Amino acid sequence: MRIGIACYPTYGGSGALATELGIELAARGHEIHFITYAQPFRLTSFHEGLFFHEVEVPHYPLFEYPPYSLALTVQMHQVAQQHDLQIMHAHYAIPHAEAAWVTKQMLQQQDRDLRLVTTLHGTDITLVGQDPSFWSITRFSVEQSDGITAVSQYLKDETLRAFDCDRLDIRVVPNFVDPEIYKPDRDDCHLRALAPSGEKIVMHISNFRKVKRVDDVIRVFAGIRREVPARLVLIGDGPERAAATELAGRLGVQDDIVFLGKLESVAELLSCADVFLLPSEQESFGLVALEALASGVPVIGTGGSGLAEVVDDGVTGFLHPVGAADEMAASALRLLQDPALWKTFGTAAREAAVGRFSADLVVPMYERFYEEVLEAGA
Ligand code: GMT
């Protein structure tokens, strides 16, 4: 199949998943065209059958807000014509699904068809898409898609509720992980660098937006640090970093925190963690939690959203209500102070990640879905 993929290229779950999907599809013989404003951050080397088309937005003094969606649509249209694309796969509805729909209309004027698949990832539905400024266009562009997938049952239900459209046929296709890349493989050099005196390693990776509750990461860590020697390794960056640093200072744990910033590759560091923290307000899936599980690392996070479909509470990690930092710290300590329990959880984490969410299981779900969408339009 010849497939266009529109996504955010930046640090974050939707762009990471879209890029991994493109790489996997290209390896399976499909022709993949990424269309976005920068090289996707996980696309770091050459892959046969995989191409990148940059969207350039011209600047003009009149444009206080440069019209990215228009430039994206024009690039989608050009790539679709030039490479005779069969499918445009929009990852994160805003603005990709709407741009793909306009592209389809432009192609129809030329008697050409393009099938639209939209994958809903999270805040495109749970936060941004519900803002009155975006609600109607998000609903419209999702409804107009020829195929819709959501990364969890939680997100599917939330889409139907928030957009009041129970007729929508949404397929749940979970996030996936490559178990050969994310695997239990604790590198001695990294361990020594991160925790020189053999401290326990607590890790958090995100784009430090409010929804991630990085302040709770610091609170949970402070609770852990009171009981055991530990270091908090923070990977990523974003708007909440300054507030997190300030809180760490107030709680007296700033010297035990290592900020590593936006690393392109996290697999080798993840497997060095003893526990992974993801105390988000809501998480439609939690790709990074899955990557931690595949690395044999138990996850401590929040229940009530999609993370509960990834982490088995009491088996591969522990889930608590949003904001319950003391309970999360207590759960982390249970694992950190009991090596046998930690090993049991770590083994179960790896098994669950590989058995339910490996690329070999999930990527064919997307392939079958594309085939269905093409057949329905034939
Ligand atoms: O961070 C991003 O790039 C997008 C972000 C979001 O805001 O929707 O990530 C979502 O997509 C990931 C991949 O499908 C999911 O694993 C994340 O759970 C989800 N993030 C949230 O729901 C907060």
Residues whose N, C-alpha, C, O or C-beta is under 5 A from the ligand:
A	BS01	GMT	Y11 G12 G13 S14 G15 L17 H121 G122 T123 D124 V151 N175 V211 Q282 E283 S284 F285 G286 L287
